[in-house]
Amino acid sequence: MGRLKRDVARKLAHNAALQLAFATLHEQCDQIAAQVKDSRHKPKIYSLHEPHVQVFSKGKAHKRYEFGNKVSLATPTKRSAAGQFIIGWQSLEGAPYDGHTLKGQIEQVERLTNSKVKRAVADKGYKGHGIKVDDVEVFLSGAKRDVTPQIARELKRRQAIEPIIGHAKQDHRMERCYYRGPKGDCLNAMFAAIGHNFRLLARWLCDLLYLILAWTDTHKTCSV
């Protein structure tokens, strides 16, 4: 990389416009050459094509690390007749702490649904969210204090979002983003959520059509 960078710099020595165009790329190359395992002064660059990509430690034996962008999804606690819809999605640039993203996710759900969120149920990774009880009641997995039977059912229903995340990754291409830049990551998450919701609606409409056709077949009248 160093040899290639110096070769490009020699060829651009007499072209100020191209030097300005390649300035950011040269700076990124210098940062990659200087960064080490314990670099903390600047965010590490893992890809020249996508410098904003972050690394996530998964702690799984078959996949210890993942590279990409963090996405937050929200679903209602009650399943509708058509299925479990996605009512909120966010592409989170810079790998922020989960607890710091809960407030923004709740605000987005309220804006999209035009209704006030009274209670939010999340996993233990959202500990330290900083949301006041007067605004929204937040219960994390494993909570014991002030847990009513209804809230206990909602805590069990929280696990229903896990297969939704799996469907969004496998069936709607959220696992790998082919769009460039942070805006592309945001569009990819939005398209995956919209595709999931449309798939549920299409399946529900097909089932409704079959019921209507079956009802009309059983109620046909004939004249002799």
Backbone bond lengths (Angstrom), bond angles and torsions (degrees), N, CA, C in turn:
res aa  C-N    CA-C-N  psi(-1)  N-CA   C-N-CA  omega(-1)  CA-C   N-CA-C  phi
1 M - - - 1.455 - - 1.527 110.60 -
2 G 1.340 115.95 -38.67 1.450 119.41 178.69 1.515 112.28 -64.39
3 R 1.329 116.22 -42.31 1.460 119.52 178.80 1.527 111.32 -64.64
4 L 1.334 116.39 -41.88 1.464 120.11 179.22 1.530 110.57 -64.03
5 K 1.327 116.66 -40.77 1.469 120.54 179.98 1.524 110.38 -63.51
6 R 1.328 117.75 -43.97 1.462 120.33 179.91 1.526 111.19 -66.80
7 D 1.328 117.29 -36.95 1.463 120.53 177.86 1.523 110.79 -63.71
8 V 1.345 117.25 -43.27 1.456 120.89 177.85 1.527 110.48 -64.32
9 A 1.334 117.04 -40.08 1.467 120.20 -179.99 1.530 111.34 -63.59
10 R 1.330 118.50 -38.23 1.466 120.96 177.84 1.525 111.07 -64.92
11 K 1.345 116.92 -40.07 1.460 119.92 -177.90 1.527 112.59 -73.70
12 L 1.337 116.15 -20.07 1.465 119.63 179.71 1.519 112.65 -102.47
13 A 1.314 117.12 12.57 1.465 120.78 -173.74 1.515 112.62 -61.31
14 H 1.318 118.49 -32.06 1.463 122.10 -174.89 1.529 112.39 -109.34
15 N 1.332 116.42 18.62 1.464 119.96 -179.94 1.530 108.51 -130.14
16 A 1.321 115.75 98.30 1.465 120.61 -175.14 1.537 111.62 -66.65
17 A 1.320 116.91 -35.57 1.468 120.06 -177.95 1.524 110.88 -64.68
18 L 1.346 116.49 -44.53 1.462 119.77 178.90 1.524 111.40 -70.04
19 Q 1.317 117.48 -33.80 1.470 119.62 175.80 1.521 110.98 -60.41
20 L 1.332 115.90 -41.31 1.467 119.83 177.83 1.524 111.04 -67.14
21 A 1.339 117.67 -36.67 1.460 120.77 -179.80 1.527 111.63 -68.35
22 F 1.347 116.77 -33.50 1.462 120.85 -178.14 1.529 112.74 -94.22
23 A 1.317 118.53 4.97 1.465 120.62 -175.27 1.524 111.93 -63.21
24 T 1.337 116.55 -45.39 1.473 119.71 -179.45 1.518 111.55 -63.90
25 L 1.327 116.98 -41.72 1.458 120.58 179.10 1.522 111.85 -64.88
26 H 1.330 117.35 -38.95 1.468 120.36 177.20 1.523 110.82 -65.05
27 E 1.334 116.62 -38.78 1.467 120.17 178.57 1.530 110.91 -65.15
28 Q 1.325 116.65 -40.02 1.460 119.74 177.82 1.528 111.48 -66.08
29 C 1.330 117.20 -37.85 1.470 120.26 177.54 1.523 110.83 -64.02
30 D 1.342 116.82 -41.69 1.465 119.93 177.41 1.523 111.10 -62.69
31 Q 1.340 116.57 -38.76 1.466 119.61 179.57 1.522 111.18 -67.32
32 I 1.334 117.57 -40.43 1.462 120.67 178.58 1.522 110.71 -64.32
33 A 1.346 116.71 -40.13 1.466 120.00 -179.97 1.522 111.99 -67.87
34 A 1.340 117.11 -29.24 1.464 120.22 -176.37 1.522 112.98 -91.21
35 Q 1.326 118.33 -23.44 1.463 119.32 -175.15 1.525 111.13 -73.10
36 V 1.326 114.13 144.62 1.463 121.95 178.88 1.523 108.03 -125.55
37 K 1.316 115.79 -176.68 1.467 120.67 -174.67 1.518 112.00 -59.10
38 D 1.321 117.16 -39.67 1.463 120.99 -175.92 1.523 112.42 -102.10
39 S 1.329 118.21 27.43 1.464 120.56 178.68 1.529 110.06 -66.44
40 R 1.323 115.77 127.18 1.457 120.24 -177.80 1.534 112.60 -127.55
41 H 1.350 117.93 -13.14 1.456 119.35 -175.36 1.515 112.01 -72.05
42 K 1.339 118.52 -27.48 1.450 123.14 179.01 1.517 109.65 -138.30
43 P 1.332 117.79 151.26 1.475 118.50 173.88 1.526 110.44 -61.15
44 K 1.305 116.26 138.15 1.454 120.25 -178.67 1.521 110.72 -71.43
45 I 1.322 115.21 150.82 1.458 122.06 175.37 1.519 107.50 -105.53
46 Y 1.329 116.43 120.65 1.458 121.30 -178.82 1.530 111.99 -103.72
47 S 1.335 117.09 -12.99 1.455 120.50 -178.89 1.522 108.97 -152.26
48 L 1.334 116.36 130.29 1.462 120.03 175.97 1.528 111.32 -70.80
49 H 1.327 116.48 -30.91 1.466 119.71 179.94 1.527 111.38 -72.27
50 E 1.343 116.89 -34.60 1.461 122.02 -179.89 1.533 108.53 -132.36
51 P 1.335 118.44 80.09 1.478 120.30 -175.24 1.521 113.82 -63.71
52 H 1.341 118.51 -20.51 1.463 120.94 -176.93 1.524 112.88 -82.42
53 V 1.329 118.01 -4.92 1.464 121.44 -177.97 1.528 110.29 -63.58
54 Q 1.341 115.83 137.66 1.460 122.41 -179.98 1.520 110.23 -112.93
55 V 1.331 115.90 164.49 1.462 121.96 177.24 1.528 108.08 -109.14
56 F 1.336 115.44 139.60 1.460 121.72 -179.92 1.517 108.70 -124.58
57 S 1.318 116.15 130.07 1.455 121.04 177.31 1.522 109.12 -86.32
58 K 1.339 116.68 111.79 1.459 121.62 -175.79 1.530 112.49 -87.06
59 G 1.320 116.50 -27.66 1.455 119.24 -179.99 1.512 114.15 74.53
60 K 1.340 117.37 16.68 1.461 121.18 178.69 1.522 109.56 -98.88
61 A 1.330 115.23 147.52 1.464 118.94 -176.04 1.525 111.55 -65.70
62 H 1.329 117.49 -40.20 1.459 120.32 -176.60 1.525 112.65 -83.59
63 K 1.339 117.22 -17.76 1.464 120.36 -179.31 1.528 107.80 -149.78
64 R 1.329 115.12 91.26 1.463 119.17 -176.50 1.523 112.15 -73.03
65 Y 1.329 116.89 -35.35 1.460 120.38 -175.80 1.532 110.18 -132.27
66 E 1.315 114.76 150.94 1.460 121.90 173.45 1.520 108.73 -131.13
67 F 1.313 115.67 145.69 1.451 121.36 179.62 1.527 108.65 -116.60
68 G 1.317 115.48 130.69 1.458 118.23 -179.46 1.507 111.77 164.74
69 N 1.319 115.40 -141.23 1.454 123.16 -176.14 1.522 108.89 -134.15
70 K 1.306 116.96 142.45 1.458 121.45 -178.31 1.525 110.50 -81.09
71 V 1.346 115.82 137.82 1.465 122.42 179.88 1.522 108.98 -126.59
72 S 1.315 116.66 138.18 1.462 123.03 178.02 1.521 109.23 -112.40
73 L 1.344 116.95 131.25 1.463 122.84 178.49 1.521 109.48 -122.05
74 A 1.320 115.90 148.52 1.467 121.74 178.11 1.521 109.15 -133.46
75 T 1.332 115.59 138.94 1.459 122.32 177.40 1.526 108.75 -132.32
76 P 1.323 118.17 156.97 1.473 119.93 176.15 1.528 110.40 -71.23
77 T 1.322 115.87 154.56 1.460 119.87 179.82 1.528 111.77 -73.84
78 K 1.323 116.07 -26.82 1.467 120.06 179.43 1.517 109.42 -99.60
79 R 1.313 115.82 130.77 1.465 121.11 179.02 1.521 109.82 -79.08
80 S 1.316 116.46 132.02 1.464 120.47 178.51 1.524 109.90 -82.53
81 A 1.322 115.96 176.83 1.462 120.46 -178.85 1.526 111.40 -65.95
82 A 1.333 117.24 -30.75 1.468 120.56 -178.20 1.516 112.63 -85.24
83 G 1.324 118.21 -17.57 1.457 120.69 179.93 1.519 111.37 136.39
84 Q 1.328 115.35 -167.98 1.460 122.09 -177.51 1.532 109.15 -94.14
85 F 1.320 116.10 103.61 1.460 121.16 -177.52 1.526 111.05 -84.52
86 I 1.318 115.36 156.56 1.457 122.31 172.25 1.518 107.46 -94.57
87 I 1.323 117.67 119.38 1.461 121.26 -176.75 1.524 112.24 -109.06
88 G 1.321 117.70 0.54 1.459 120.71 178.03 1.510 110.93 -161.20
89 W 1.319 117.09 139.39 1.463 121.41 178.85 1.522 108.17 -148.85
90 Q 1.299 116.38 143.07 1.452 122.39 179.05 1.515 109.98 -142.47
91 S 1.309 116.97 138.23 1.457 122.98 170.78 1.522 107.11 -98.70
92 L 1.320 117.20 118.53 1.462 122.81 -171.01 1.524 109.29 -105.99
93 E 1.311 115.82 105.29 1.460 121.05 -178.14 1.523 110.16 -79.85
94 G 1.315 116.16 141.52 1.457 121.05 175.86 1.513 115.84 87.97
95 A 1.326 119.13 8.09 1.469 123.76 177.74 1.526 112.15 53.60
96 P 1.338 118.59 59.26 1.469 119.65 179.04 1.528 111.29 -72.10
97 Y 1.315 114.72 164.39 1.466 120.40 176.55 1.525 109.44 -67.95
98 D 1.335 116.90 137.69 1.463 121.15 -174.57 1.523 112.43 -56.28
99 G 1.333 116.66 -40.67 1.458 119.74 -177.84 1.515 113.65 -61.97
100 H 1.329 116.97 -28.20 1.460 120.46 -179.16 1.527 112.61 -81.61
101 T 1.325 117.42 -7.14 1.462 120.86 -178.20 1.528 112.96 -100.49
102 L 1.330 117.40 -8.92 1.464 120.26 -173.90 1.521 111.66 -66.70
103 K 1.311 117.61 -39.54 1.465 120.89 -178.81 1.526 110.82 -62.57
104 G 1.321 116.97 -45.28 1.459 119.99 178.77 1.519 112.43 -64.03
105 Q 1.347 116.62 -36.18 1.463 119.61 178.94 1.524 111.24 -67.23
106 I 1.321 116.55 -40.66 1.465 120.13 178.57 1.523 110.39 -64.77
107 E 1.321 117.16 -41.94 1.466 120.46 178.53 1.525 111.08 -62.47
108 Q 1.325 117.45 -38.66 1.459 119.90 178.60 1.533 111.37 -66.37
109 V 1.322 117.19 -41.95 1.469 120.65 178.69 1.525 110.30 -62.04
110 E 1.325 116.95 -41.90 1.468 119.68 178.74 1.532 111.24 -65.30
111 R 1.321 116.71 -35.98 1.463 119.82 -179.88 1.528 111.44 -71.50
112 L 1.337 117.16 -39.53 1.459 120.26 -177.81 1.522 112.59 -76.11
113 T 1.315 117.17 -37.25 1.465 120.93 -177.46 1.525 113.20 -92.59
114 N 1.356 116.54 -11.24 1.460 121.15 -178.99 1.525 111.61 56.68
115 S 1.322 115.72 40.12 1.466 121.11 178.01 1.523 108.71 -146.63
116 K 1.313 115.31 153.29 1.454 121.97 -177.32 1.523 110.85 -81.72
117 V 1.323 116.57 131.57 1.465 121.78 176.16 1.520 107.92 -83.64
118 K 1.322 116.22 119.37 1.463 120.92 -179.71 1.522 112.19 -90.28
119 R 1.339 116.07 -34.83 1.469 118.86 -175.81 1.524 108.91 -146.50
120 A 1.321 115.90 137.64 1.461 122.56 178.16 1.524 108.90 -121.77
121 V 1.325 115.52 137.75 1.468 122.13 179.34 1.525 107.58 -119.47
122 A 1.320 117.05 125.91 1.463 121.61 -176.13 1.520 109.17 -139.87
123 D 1.341 115.98 171.52 1.463 119.65 178.81 1.528 109.89 -84.69
124 K 1.330 115.89 -179.99 1.456 120.72 -173.42 1.523 112.63 -69.56
125 G 1.318 117.49 -15.67 1.457 120.00 178.79 1.522 113.61 -66.73
126 Y 1.338 117.31 -14.92 1.455 121.77 -179.79 1.528 112.02 -94.05
127 K 1.303 117.84 16.62 1.460 121.29 177.62 1.535 109.72 -64.64
128 G 1.312 116.04 137.12 1.450 120.29 -176.78 1.502 113.43 83.91
129 H 1.328 116.76 32.18 1.465 121.37 -177.45 1.519 112.72 -71.97
130 G 1.333 117.11 -27.87 1.456 120.61 176.16 1.512 115.13 78.13
131 I 1.325 118.61 14.90 1.467 121.82 179.49 1.527 108.90 -88.15
132 K 1.324 117.20 131.13 1.454 121.60 -179.01 1.530 110.37 -73.67
133 V 1.320 114.87 147.16 1.464 120.96 -178.82 1.525 110.55 -64.41
134 D 1.337 116.83 -31.17 1.465 119.96 -178.70 1.525 111.24 -65.28
135 D 1.329 117.68 -29.17 1.463 121.19 -179.67 1.529 111.11 -81.76
136 V 1.332 116.54 -61.30 1.466 122.65 -179.63 1.527 108.39 -142.65
137 E 1.319 116.53 133.76 1.462 120.37 174.21 1.534 108.77 -77.29
138 V 1.314 116.85 124.37 1.460 122.17 -179.30 1.527 108.39 -117.25
139 F 1.331 115.71 124.73 1.460 121.92 177.45 1.525 108.43 -121.35
140 L 1.321 115.60 131.68 1.456 121.66 179.58 1.521 110.32 -102.41
141 S 1.306 116.14 158.18 1.467 121.13 -179.75 1.528 110.08 -57.65
142 G 1.334 115.16 135.34 1.457 120.47 -179.35 1.507 113.90 87.22
143 A 1.334 118.51 4.76 1.461 121.04 -179.73 1.526 110.55 -67.84
144 K 1.325 116.17 142.23 1.467 121.89 179.39 1.527 112.22 -120.69
145 R 1.297 116.83 -26.14 1.462 120.97 -175.02 1.529 110.61 -81.59
146 D 1.343 115.82 133.87 1.463 123.56 177.53 1.525 112.46 57.09
147 V 1.310 117.53 31.82 1.463 122.04 -179.24 1.525 108.68 -95.90
148 T 1.319 116.75 111.21 1.458 122.27 176.43 1.533 109.00 -85.96
149 P 1.321 117.95 167.95 1.471 119.36 177.47 1.525 113.34 -55.97
150 Q 1.334 117.04 -38.10 1.460 119.71 178.75 1.528 111.03 -65.80
151 I 1.330 116.48 -43.51 1.467 119.77 178.94 1.520 110.39 -66.20
152 A 1.331 117.51 -34.48 1.465 119.96 177.49 1.533 110.67 -63.35
153 R 1.334 116.57 -38.66 1.475 119.78 176.54 1.533 110.83 -65.80
154 E 1.322 115.71 -38.82 1.467 118.74 178.89 1.526 111.55 -67.71
155 L 1.324 117.00 -34.22 1.465 120.19 176.49 1.528 110.69 -64.96
156 K 1.327 116.63 -36.37 1.465 119.22 175.86 1.527 110.92 -70.20
157 R 1.317 116.46 -36.14 1.462 120.59 179.58 1.529 112.35 -69.89
158 R 1.334 117.67 -16.89 1.461 119.63 179.79 1.516 111.43 -59.32
159 Q 1.322 117.26 -31.12 1.460 120.63 -179.39 1.528 112.30 -66.33
160 A 1.333 117.50 -13.87 1.464 120.04 179.95 1.519 112.46 -67.73
161 I 1.339 116.92 -16.59 1.458 118.65 -179.92 1.526 111.91 -77.02
162 E 1.323 117.87 -20.21 1.462 120.65 -178.37 1.530 112.33 -62.85
163 P 1.345 119.84 -49.50 1.478 118.00 176.02 1.528 112.74 -64.72
164 I 1.343 118.07 -27.31 1.460 120.04 176.54 1.524 109.70 -64.45
165 I 1.324 116.75 -41.61 1.467 120.35 177.20 1.526 110.12 -63.53
166 G 1.333 116.87 -40.28 1.466 120.13 178.15 1.515 112.35 -63.55
167 H 1.343 117.21 -41.84 1.473 120.51 178.08 1.528 110.60 -65.14
168 A 1.335 116.78 -40.18 1.468 119.60 179.47 1.526 111.11 -63.60
169 K 1.322 116.74 -34.74 1.468 119.99 179.54 1.523 111.82 -75.84
170 Q 1.317 116.63 -48.82 1.459 120.24 -172.49 1.529 112.79 -82.34
171 D 1.333 117.16 -43.90 1.463 120.75 -173.18 1.522 113.85 -91.67
172 H 1.332 117.30 -21.30 1.462 119.85 -174.83 1.526 112.45 -125.48
173 R 1.322 117.26 21.22 1.469 124.35 167.36 1.527 114.43 61.86
174 M 1.332 116.91 31.11 1.454 118.55 175.50 1.531 111.42 -83.45
175 E 1.339 116.23 -13.90 1.465 119.59 -177.85 1.527 111.66 -67.51
176 R 1.332 116.57 -31.79 1.463 120.47 179.23 1.520 109.33 -137.55
177 C 1.332 115.64 126.19 1.461 121.03 -176.74 1.524 109.48 -96.92
178 Y 1.320 115.55 128.58 1.466 121.15 178.50 1.531 111.84 -102.53
179 Y 1.327 117.43 4.91 1.456 121.17 176.66 1.524 109.44 -96.27
180 R 1.313 115.72 152.03 1.453 120.15 -172.78 1.520 111.58 -94.84
181 G 1.333 115.31 141.65 1.451 121.69 172.23 1.511 114.27 81.17
182 P 1.334 116.44 173.36 1.474 120.33 178.32 1.520 113.25 -59.93
183 K 1.337 117.58 -35.63 1.468 119.48 177.69 1.529 110.96 -64.78
184 G 1.334 115.83 -36.76 1.454 119.04 176.64 1.514 112.28 -64.46
185 D 1.337 117.24 -38.16 1.467 120.40 176.49 1.526 110.78 -63.56
186 C 1.327 116.20 -40.26 1.466 120.04 178.77 1.525 110.73 -65.05
187 L 1.335 116.91 -43.37 1.464 120.53 179.21 1.525 111.10 -64.64
188 N 1.329 116.94 -38.66 1.458 120.22 -179.53 1.523 111.22 -63.66
189 A 1.332 117.26 -43.07 1.467 120.64 178.00 1.525 110.92 -65.00
190 M 1.338 117.12 -40.50 1.466 120.79 179.84 1.524 110.93 -65.51
191 F 1.344 117.37 -44.30 1.459 120.52 -179.82 1.527 111.19 -64.63
192 A 1.331 117.30 -37.30 1.466 120.49 178.74 1.530 110.62 -64.54
193 A 1.334 116.67 -42.79 1.468 119.80 179.07 1.528 111.21 -66.40
194 I 1.337 117.01 -43.23 1.462 120.61 179.18 1.526 110.58 -64.29
195 G 1.344 116.77 -42.40 1.458 119.55 178.68 1.523 112.40 -62.41
196 H 1.330 116.63 -39.17 1.470 119.79 177.53 1.527 110.94 -63.05
197 N 1.340 116.47 -44.37 1.467 119.57 -179.02 1.528 111.58 -66.65
198 F 1.328 116.81 -41.32 1.465 119.64 178.63 1.526 111.28 -64.86
199 R 1.310 117.17 -35.51 1.464 119.99 178.79 1.528 110.82 -64.53
200 L 1.343 116.97 -41.05 1.463 119.97 176.90 1.527 111.31 -64.48
201 L 1.334 116.35 -42.47 1.462 120.01 179.94 1.527 111.47 -64.47
202 A 1.347 116.27 -41.71 1.467 119.30 179.96 1.524 111.36 -64.10
203 R 1.320 116.11 -41.24 1.468 118.82 179.12 1.526 111.10 -66.77
204 W 1.337 117.03 -39.43 1.466 120.18 179.68 1.530 110.68 -67.11
205 L 1.331 117.93 -39.50 1.459 120.74 178.51 1.528 111.55 -66.88
206 C 1.338 116.72 -35.89 1.470 119.60 176.10 1.521 110.77 -64.54
207 D 1.332 116.99 -44.21 1.461 120.04 177.66 1.525 111.30 -62.18
208 L 1.337 116.11 -39.70 1.464 119.69 178.34 1.524 111.11 -65.11
209 L 1.338 116.95 -39.64 1.466 120.42 178.30 1.530 110.94 -63.64
210 Y 1.331 117.23 -41.42 1.469 120.10 178.15 1.520 110.89 -62.72
211 L 1.332 117.18 -39.41 1.466 119.79 178.81 1.526 111.03 -65.62
212 I 1.339 117.01 -40.64 1.459 120.30 179.13 1.530 110.92 -64.78
213 L 1.324 116.10 -43.40 1.467 119.24 179.20 1.528 111.25 -65.19
214 A 1.348 116.59 -40.02 1.462 119.12 178.07 1.520 111.14 -65.33
215 W 1.336 116.87 -38.07 1.468 119.66 179.42 1.524 110.83 -67.35
216 T 1.325 117.88 -40.76 1.466 119.96 -179.94 1.525 111.40 -67.43
217 D 1.339 117.38 -33.23 1.465 120.02 178.85 1.524 111.79 -67.40
218 T 1.314 116.37 -36.43 1.469 119.65 -178.18 1.524 112.18 -80.08
219 H 1.336 118.15 -15.85 1.475 120.89 -176.92 1.543 111.34 -113.58
220 K 1.289 117.29 24.01 1.458 119.00 177.34 1.534 110.02 -72.98
221 T 1.293 115.14 143.25 1.485 120.58 177.02 1.514 108.98 -117.14
222 C 1.276 115.82 147.75 1.458 120.31 179.16 1.520 109.16 -133.29
223 S 1.305 116.23 151.07 1.472 122.02 178.56 1.511 108.29 -117.29
224 V 1.335 116.14 139.69 1.481 121.32 -178.30 1.524 107.98 -114.74
